[in-house]
Amino acid sequence: MFSTAAEALKYIKTSDIAMVDLKVAGLRGQWLHLSVPARNFSQRHFEEGVGFDGSSGSGYTRIESGDVNARPDPTTAFIDPFCEQPTLSFICEVVTADTHEPFAGDPRTIVNRALEYMRSLGVADEAWMAPEFEFHIFDRVEVQNQPYRTGVTISCNEVANGGETPAIGNKGGYMRTPPTDQLQNVRTAMALALEKMGVLIRYHHHEVGAAGQCEIEILMSKLPTVADHTMLIKYVIKNVARQYGKLATFMPKPVFGEPGNGMHVHQKLQKGRKPVFYDQRGKNYANLSDTALSYIGGLLRHGRALTGLTNPSTNSFKRLVEGYEAPVNLFFSLGNRSAAIRIPRYAVSPQEKRIEYRPPDFTSNIYLTTAAMLMAGLDGVREKINPERENFGPFDVDIAQQNEAFKRRITALPHSLLEALQELEKDCEFLLRGQVFSREFIDHWISSKRRGEYDEVAHRPHPYEYQLYLDA
């Protein structure tokens, strides 16, 4: 919206702006925000930022060193359509409270360091990515989690609708039309709101899941813009759903027996005007360049460790099971939706040539996820990893239908958050190159996920356990 802070300040003074909202990404991947009256907003805020407690909610720092600042990036400005009073929002980088230098643990800073490292290798100038946004829209979700009362009740009119329209059956929602698809208008409102805010939409449709599963796809854009847009898209989807009296969730597996919500990330590299992933000779598999194949090799070699960042919830691994077009094995293929890396068949021109990494989900922090994927791919390029020699494919078959001897040769993704964190702990050197991530950051991430999520879930009785063991 603005190129400079001066442009932003002029707009604030000459327009009917009541509040300036500053948004930062916490470690868990949700936006946090604070609001400043527009009359108080000045150049100083763009230079120094606004102080907040980095140990509360965001997870950046410990209590004894909690002070950090949110410094707005003028190029990220947008008018927030969900505020009653005219509000101009900025996405912020987190800086140290005293020196105002980029804070090492800020996810947005980490992804920028990954880009700097990529450029220092001479591999590419820009990294282009595009997540696919899969999510559920429910009418109501009631959660009870107390010692003597536990359970979840999900209400969705597309499944139990009072007989007004045909209900969508199990796994029967893909590209359904109204009136069976009851969410067309909600998704259109989301898409149009995003287009007004500068996010270009490719399309939207009902997804496979019966109970309100939807998908919105966007066009590819450069890092870090695509990460900023991802935060904005989730914000818009959740708020528009609420305007319609509904609840939108990106939870990986909200409904047992139905497909879960993934975050398939399309990605390619570009150097100048040259598409790095296209094989000009036309000799390699799927017309992928040697660099692209090595990039794939890096993603797959480090795939088990990556899940500690790209799938950082206990619920993530309830999605990564066979039978739901979710990857469970680390291999690549052309158009195969059971592969961890799919090469889209329709992306045939040099500029369109890309890969799609399918394991991640939206419980991850988009900045950390994109940075980690880029670092894994770059490690493959640096090491000249040949994915075929390491038995990562290409396998153009349905792995679930192959014999056990074939399956045993393929590397599986972790089966739990604990296993994923253990893999990240063992294999994180590729993330430390160029000081993109730090060992301290990785250790803090692993510790907080183990204690704050894995242990908390593991220590609680599950409703299904009562069905299995109540008569023990």
C-alpha positions as CSV (number, residue, x, y, z in Angstrom):
1,M,0.0,0.0,0.0
2,F,2.9,2.3,0.8
3,S,6.6,2.4,-0.3
4,T,7.8,4.5,2.6
5,A,7.0,5.5,6.2
6,A,6.5,9.1,5.0
7,E,3.7,8.0,2.6
8,A,2.0,6.1,5.4
9,L,2.1,9.0,7.8
10,K,0.7,11.3,5.1
11,Y,-2.1,9.0,4.5
12,I,-2.9,8.7,8.2
13,K,-3.0,12.5,8.6
14,T,-5.1,13.2,5.5
15,S,-7.5,10.2,5.8
16,D,-10.2,9.4,8.3
17,I,-8.0,6.9,10.2
18,A,-8.9,6.5,13.9
19,M,-6.5,3.7,15.0
20,V,-3.2,2.2,13.8
21,D,-3.0,-1.5,14.5
22,L,0.3,-3.3,14.8
23,K,0.4,-7.1,14.2
24,V,3.2,-9.5,15.0
25,A,3.4,-13.3,14.5
26,G,3.8,-15.2,17.7
27,L,5.9,-18.4,17.6
28,R,2.8,-20.6,17.4
29,G,1.9,-18.8,14.2
30,Q,-1.1,-16.6,15.3
31,W,-1.2,-12.9,15.0
32,L,-0.9,-10.8,18.1
33,H,-1.7,-7.1,18.0
34,L,-1.8,-3.8,19.8
35,S,-3.6,-0.5,18.7
36,V,-2.3,3.1,18.8
37,P,-4.6,6.1,18.3
38,A,-3.8,7.6,14.9
39,R,-3.2,11.1,16.4
40,N,-0.3,9.7,18.4
41,F,1.3,7.8,15.5
42,S,4.6,9.3,14.2
43,Q,7.9,8.7,12.5
44,R,9.3,7.5,15.8
45,H,7.0,4.4,15.6
46,F,8.5,3.4,12.3
47,E,12.1,3.9,13.6
48,E,11.8,2.4,17.0
49,G,8.5,0.5,17.1
50,V,6.2,0.0,20.1
51,G,7.4,-2.0,23.1
52,F,5.6,-5.2,24.3
53,D,6.3,-8.2,26.5
54,G,7.9,-10.9,24.3
55,S,7.6,-13.5,27.1
56,S,3.7,-13.4,27.2
57,G,1.7,-15.0,24.5
58,S,4.2,-14.6,21.7
59,G,6.8,-17.1,23.2
60,Y,9.7,-15.0,21.9
61,T,11.7,-14.6,25.2
62,R,12.0,-15.6,28.8
63,I,10.4,-13.5,31.5
64,E,13.7,-12.0,32.7
65,S,14.4,-10.6,29.2
66,G,10.9,-10.0,27.9
67,D,11.1,-6.5,26.4
68,V,10.9,-6.3,22.6
69,N,9.4,-3.8,20.1
70,A,7.0,-4.2,17.2
71,R,8.3,-2.1,14.3
72,P,5.8,-1.6,11.5
73,D,6.7,-2.4,7.8
74,P,5.0,0.4,5.7
75,T,4.8,-1.9,2.7
76,T,2.4,-4.3,4.5
77,A,-0.3,-1.7,5.3
78,F,-4.0,-2.5,4.8
79,I,-7.3,-1.1,5.9
80,D,-8.8,-3.6,8.4
81,P,-12.4,-4.3,7.2
82,F,-13.4,-5.9,10.5
83,C,-12.9,-2.9,12.8
84,E,-15.9,-0.6,13.5
85,Q,-13.6,2.5,13.5
86,P,-11.3,3.2,10.4
87,T,-8.2,1.2,11.2
88,L,-4.9,1.0,9.3
89,S,-3.0,-2.2,10.1
90,F,0.7,-2.9,9.6
91,I,2.6,-6.2,9.9
92,C,5.6,-5.7,12.1
93,E,9.1,-7.0,12.5
94,V,10.2,-7.6,16.1
95,V,13.3,-5.7,17.1
96,T,15.3,-5.4,20.4
97,A,13.9,-2.9,22.8
98,D,17.2,-1.1,23.4
99,T,19.2,-1.2,20.1
100,H,16.2,-1.6,17.7
101,E,18.1,-4.3,15.8
102,P,16.2,-7.2,14.3
103,F,15.3,-9.7,17.1
104,A,17.0,-13.1,16.4
105,G,13.9,-15.1,17.4
106,D,11.4,-13.2,15.3
107,P,9.9,-15.6,12.7
108,R,9.7,-12.8,10.1
109,T,13.4,-12.0,10.7
110,I,14.3,-15.7,10.3
111,V,12.7,-16.0,6.9
112,N,14.5,-12.9,5.7
113,R,17.8,-14.4,6.9
114,A,17.0,-17.6,4.9
115,L,16.6,-15.4,1.8
116,E,19.9,-13.7,2.4
117,Y,21.6,-17.1,2.8
118,M,20.1,-18.3,-0.5
119,R,21.4,-15.2,-2.3
120,S,24.8,-15.6,-0.7
121,L,25.0,-19.1,-2.3
122,G,24.2,-17.7,-5.7
123,V,21.5,-20.2,-6.3
124,A,18.7,-17.8,-6.8
125,D,17.6,-14.2,-6.2
126,E,14.0,-14.9,-5.2
127,A,12.0,-17.8,-3.7
128,W,8.4,-18.0,-4.9
129,M,5.8,-20.0,-2.9
130,A,2.0,-20.4,-2.6
131,P,0.3,-22.4,0.1
132,E,-3.1,-24.1,-0.6
133,F,-5.6,-23.0,2.1
134,E,-7.7,-26.0,3.3
135,F,-10.0,-25.3,6.2
136,H,-13.4,-26.3,7.7
137,I,-16.4,-24.0,8.3
138,F,-18.6,-25.3,11.1
139,D,-21.8,-23.8,12.5
140,R,-20.8,-24.4,16.1
141,V,-18.1,-26.3,18.0
142,E,-18.6,-27.0,21.7
143,V,-15.5,-28.2,23.7
144,Q,-15.6,-29.7,27.2
145,N,-12.3,-30.5,28.8
146,Q,-12.7,-31.0,32.5
147,P,-11.8,-33.9,34.8
148,Y,-15.4,-35.2,34.9
149,R,-16.6,-34.0,31.6
150,T,-14.7,-34.3,28.3
151,G,-15.8,-34.2,24.7
152,V,-16.4,-32.2,21.5
153,T,-19.7,-31.5,19.7
154,I,-19.5,-30.2,16.1
155,S,-22.5,-28.8,14.3
156,C,-22.4,-28.5,10.5
157,N,-25.6,-28.0,8.5
158,E,-24.0,-29.6,5.4
159,V,-24.1,-32.9,7.3
160,A,-27.2,-32.6,9.4
161,N,-29.4,-29.9,7.7
162,G,-32.9,-30.6,8.8
163,G,-33.9,-32.1,5.4
164,E,-33.9,-28.8,3.5
165,T,-31.1,-29.9,1.1
166,P,-29.4,-33.2,0.4
167,A,-26.7,-33.9,3.0
168,I,-23.1,-34.3,1.8
169,G,-21.9,-37.9,2.5
170,N,-18.6,-39.1,3.9
171,K,-15.7,-37.8,1.7
172,G,-18.3,-36.6,-0.8
173,G,-17.8,-32.8,-0.8
174,Y,-15.4,-32.3,-3.6
175,M,-16.5,-29.4,-5.9
176,R,-20.2,-29.8,-4.9
177,T,-22.6,-27.1,-6.1
178,P,-25.2,-25.2,-4.2
179,P,-27.6,-25.9,-2.6
180,T,-25.7,-29.0,-1.4
181,D,-22.6,-26.8,-1.0
182,Q,-24.0,-24.3,1.5
183,L,-20.7,-22.3,1.8
184,Q,-20.4,-20.8,-1.7
185,N,-21.4,-17.3,-0.6
186,V,-19.2,-17.4,2.5
187,R,-16.1,-18.4,0.4
188,T,-16.9,-15.8,-2.2
189,A,-17.1,-13.1,0.5
190,M,-13.7,-14.3,1.8
191,A,-12.2,-14.2,-1.7
192,L,-13.5,-10.8,-2.6
193,A,-12.3,-9.3,0.7
194,L,-8.8,-10.7,0.1
195,E,-8.8,-9.3,-3.5
196,K,-9.6,-5.9,-2.2
197,M,-6.6,-6.2,0.1
198,G,-4.2,-7.1,-2.7
199,V,-4.2,-10.9,-2.4
200,L,-4.8,-12.5,-5.8
201,I,-7.1,-15.5,-5.7
202,R,-6.7,-18.4,-8.1
203,Y,-10.1,-20.0,-7.2
204,H,-12.1,-21.4,-4.3
205,H,-14.3,-24.6,-4.0
206,H,-15.8,-27.1,-1.6
207,E,-13.2,-29.7,-0.6
208,V,-13.6,-33.5,-0.3
209,G,-14.6,-33.5,3.4
210,A,-18.4,-33.6,4.0
211,A,-18.5,-31.4,7.1
212,G,-17.8,-28.0,5.7
213,Q,-14.3,-28.5,4.2
214,C,-13.3,-25.7,1.9
215,E,-10.3,-24.6,-0.1
216,I,-9.0,-21.3,-1.4
217,E,-5.9,-21.1,-3.6
218,I,-3.8,-18.1,-4.3
219,L,-1.3,-17.1,-7.0
220,M,2.4,-17.6,-6.2
221,S,4.4,-14.6,-4.7
222,K,7.8,-14.0,-3.3
223,L,9.0,-14.5,0.2
224,P,8.4,-12.9,2.6
225,T,5.3,-11.4,1.0
226,V,3.6,-14.8,0.7
227,A,4.1,-15.5,4.4
228,D,2.6,-12.1,5.3
229,H,-0.3,-12.9,2.9
230,T,-0.8,-16.3,4.6
231,M,-1.3,-14.6,8.0
232,L,-3.7,-12.1,6.4
233,I,-5.7,-14.9,4.6
234,K,-6.2,-16.8,7.8
235,Y,-7.3,-13.6,9.6
236,V,-9.8,-12.8,6.8
237,I,-11.2,-16.3,6.6
238,K,-11.8,-16.5,10.3
239,N,-13.4,-13.1,10.6
240,V,-15.7,-13.4,7.5
241,A,-16.9,-16.8,8.9
242,R,-17.8,-15.1,12.1
243,Q,-19.7,-12.4,10.3
244,Y,-21.8,-15.2,8.8
245,G,-22.3,-16.7,12.3
246,K,-19.9,-19.6,11.7
247,L,-16.5,-20.8,12.9
248,A,-13.6,-21.4,10.5
249,T,-10.7,-23.6,11.6
250,F,-7.4,-24.7,10.0
251,M,-7.1,-27.6,12.5
252,P,-5.4,-30.5,10.6
253,K,-7.9,-33.2,11.6
254,P,-11.1,-31.9,13.1
255,V,-13.3,-34.8,12.0
256,F,-12.5,-38.5,12.3
257,G,-13.0,-40.4,9.1
258,E,-12.9,-37.3,6.9
259,P,-10.0,-35.7,5.1
260,G,-7.9,-33.3,7.1
261,N,-6.6,-29.8,6.3
262,G,-3.1,-29.7,4.8
263,M,-1.0,-26.8,3.7
264,H,0.5,-27.9,0.4
265,V,3.2,-25.4,-0.5
266,H,4.0,-24.8,-4.1
267,Q,7.5,-23.4,-4.6
268,K,10.1,-22.4,-7.2
269,L,13.3,-20.4,-7.4
270,Q,14.2,-17.6,-9.8
271,K,17.5,-16.0,-10.7
272,G,17.0,-12.7,-12.5
273,R,14.4,-13.6,-15.1
274,K,15.5,-17.2,-15.3
275,P,13.3,-20.0,-13.8
276,V,15.8,-22.1,-11.8
277,F,13.6,-25.3,-11.7
278,Y,13.1,-25.8,-15.4
279,D,15.3,-28.2,-17.4
280,Q,16.1,-26.4,-20.7
281,R,17.5,-29.6,-22.2
282,G,14.3,-31.6,-21.5
283,K,16.3,-34.6,-20.4
284,N,15.4,-34.9,-16.7
285,Y,12.3,-36.3,-15.1
286,A,9.2,-34.0,-15.5
287,N,11.5,-31.4,-17.1
288,L,13.0,-30.6,-13.7
289,S,16.5,-29.0,-13.7
290,D,19.4,-30.5,-11.8
291,T,19.0,-27.8,-9.3
292,A,15.3,-28.6,-8.8
293,L,16.1,-32.3,-8.3
294,S,18.8,-31.5,-5.8
295,Y,16.3,-29.2,-4.0
296,I,13.8,-32.0,-3.9
297,G,16.5,-34.3,-2.5
298,G,17.2,-31.8,0.3
299,L,13.6,-31.5,1.2
300,L,13.1,-35.3,1.3
301,R,16.4,-36.1,3.1
302,H,15.5,-33.6,5.9
303,G,11.7,-34.3,5.6
304,R,11.5,-36.2,8.9
305,A,13.2,-33.3,10.8
306,L,11.1,-30.7,8.9
307,T,7.9,-32.1,10.4
308,G,9.1,-30.8,13.8
309,L,8.5,-27.3,12.4
310,T,6.0,-27.9,9.5
311,N,3.6,-30.2,11.5
312,P,4.1,-29.1,15.1
313,S,1.0,-30.3,16.8
314,T,-0.3,-33.6,18.1
315,N,-3.3,-33.3,15.8
316,S,-1.0,-33.0,12.8
317,F,-0.2,-36.7,12.8
318,K,-3.9,-37.7,12.8
319,R,-4.0,-36.1,9.3
320,L,-0.9,-37.9,8.1
321,V,-2.5,-41.3,7.6
322,E,-3.1,-43.4,4.5
323,G,-6.4,-43.2,2.7
324,Y,-7.0,-39.4,2.7
325,E,-4.6,-38.1,0.0
326,A,-2.2,-37.1,2.8
327,P,1.4,-38.1,2.5
328,V,2.9,-40.7,4.8
329,N,6.1,-41.4,2.9
330,L,9.0,-39.3,1.7
331,F,9.1,-39.6,-2.1
332,F,8.4,-37.5,-5.2
333,S,6.2,-38.1,-8.2
334,L,4.5,-36.4,-11.2
335,G,0.9,-35.7,-10.3
336,N,0.8,-38.3,-7.5
337,R,-1.2,-36.9,-4.5
338,S,0.1,-39.6,-2.1
339,A,3.6,-38.3,-2.6
340,A,5.3,-35.9,-0.2
341,I,6.4,-33.9,-3.2
342,R,4.1,-33.7,-6.2
343,I,5.2,-32.2,-9.5
344,P,2.0,-30.6,-10.9
345,R,1.3,-32.0,-14.4
346,Y,-0.3,-28.7,-15.5
347,A,2.9,-26.7,-14.7
348,V,4.7,-27.3,-18.0
349,S,6.1,-23.9,-19.1
350,P,9.5,-22.7,-17.8
351,Q,8.0,-20.0,-15.6
352,E,5.3,-22.3,-14.2
353,K,7.7,-25.2,-13.4
354,R,7.5,-25.8,-9.7
355,I,7.2,-28.5,-6.9
356,E,4.5,-28.9,-4.3
357,Y,5.6,-30.0,-0.8
358,R,2.5,-31.6,0.8
359,P,3.2,-32.6,4.4
360,P,2.8,-29.2,6.2
361,D,-0.3,-27.9,7.9
362,F,-1.5,-24.6,9.4
363,T,-0.7,-25.4,13.0
364,S,2.8,-24.4,11.9
365,N,4.3,-20.9,11.9
366,I,4.3,-19.9,8.2
367,Y,7.5,-17.9,8.5
368,L,9.4,-20.8,10.2
369,T,7.9,-23.3,7.8
370,T,8.9,-21.5,4.6
371,A,12.3,-20.7,6.0
372,A,12.9,-24.3,7.0
373,M,11.7,-25.7,3.7
374,L,14.0,-23.3,1.8
375,M,17.0,-24.2,4.0
376,A,16.4,-28.0,3.4
377,G,16.1,-27.5,-0.3
378,L,19.2,-25.3,-0.4
379,D,21.1,-27.9,1.5
380,G,20.2,-30.4,-1.2
381,V,21.5,-28.0,-3.8
382,R,24.7,-27.4,-1.9
383,E,25.3,-31.1,-1.3
384,K,24.1,-32.0,-4.9
385,I,21.7,-34.6,-3.4
386,N,20.4,-37.0,-6.0
387,P,16.9,-38.1,-4.8
388,E,16.8,-41.2,-7.0
389,R,20.0,-42.6,-5.6
390,E,18.6,-42.1,-2.1
391,N,15.4,-44.0,-3.0
392,F,13.2,-41.0,-2.9
393,G,11.6,-41.8,-6.2
394,P,10.2,-40.9,-8.6
395,F,7.5,-43.4,-7.8
396,D,4.5,-43.0,-10.1
397,V,2.4,-45.6,-8.2
398,D,0.0,-45.8,-5.3
399,I,2.3,-46.7,-2.5
400,A,-0.6,-48.1,-0.4
401,Q,-1.1,-50.8,-3.1
402,Q,2.5,-51.9,-3.2
403,N,3.9,-55.0,-1.4
404,E,5.6,-54.8,2.0
405,A,9.1,-55.2,0.5
406,F,8.6,-52.1,-1.6
407,K,7.2,-50.1,1.3
408,R,10.1,-51.0,3.6
409,R,12.5,-49.3,1.2
410,I,10.8,-46.0,1.4
411,T,11.4,-43.5,4.3
412,A,8.2,-42.8,6.3
413,L,7.2,-39.5,7.8
414,P,7.1,-39.5,11.7
415,H,4.0,-40.9,13.3
416,S,3.8,-38.5,16.2
417,L,4.8,-35.1,17.4
418,L,7.3,-36.6,19.8
419,E,9.0,-38.5,17.0
420,A,9.1,-35.4,14.8
421,L,10.7,-33.4,17.6
422,Q,13.3,-36.1,18.1
423,E,14.1,-36.1,14.4
424,L,14.5,-32.3,14.5
425,E,16.8,-32.5,17.5
426,K,19.0,-35.0,15.6
427,D,19.0,-33.3,12.2
428,C,19.0,-29.5,12.5
429,E,22.5,-28.5,11.2
430,F,21.1,-27.5,7.8
431,L,18.9,-24.9,9.6
432,L,21.9,-23.4,11.4
433,R,23.8,-22.5,8.2
434,G,24.1,-18.7,7.6
435,Q,22.9,-18.2,11.2
436,V,19.3,-18.5,9.8
437,F,18.1,-20.5,12.9
438,S,20.1,-20.8,16.1
439,R,20.6,-23.8,18.3
440,E,19.1,-21.9,21.2
441,F,16.0,-21.2,19.1
442,I,15.6,-24.9,18.0
443,D,16.1,-26.1,21.6
444,H,13.5,-23.6,22.9
445,W,11.1,-24.7,20.2
446,I,11.5,-28.4,20.9
447,S,11.2,-27.9,24.7
448,S,8.1,-25.8,24.5
449,K,6.4,-28.2,22.1
450,R,7.2,-31.2,24.3
451,R,6.1,-29.7,27.6
452,G,3.4,-27.4,26.4
453,E,1.6,-29.7,23.9
454,Y,2.8,-33.3,23.6
455,D,2.9,-34.0,27.3
456,E,-0.3,-32.1,28.0
457,V,-2.2,-34.2,25.5
458,A,-0.5,-37.5,26.3
459,H,-1.4,-37.1,30.0
460,R,-5.1,-36.7,29.4
461,P,-7.6,-39.6,28.9
462,H,-9.1,-39.6,25.4
463,P,-12.8,-40.2,25.0
464,Y,-12.1,-43.3,22.8
465,E,-10.1,-44.8,25.7
466,Y,-13.3,-45.0,27.7
467,Q,-14.9,-47.1,25.0
468,L,-11.8,-49.4,24.9
469,Y,-11.0,-49.7,28.6
470,L,-14.0,-48.7,30.8
471,D,-14.8,-52.3,31.4
472,A,-11.2,-53.3,32.2
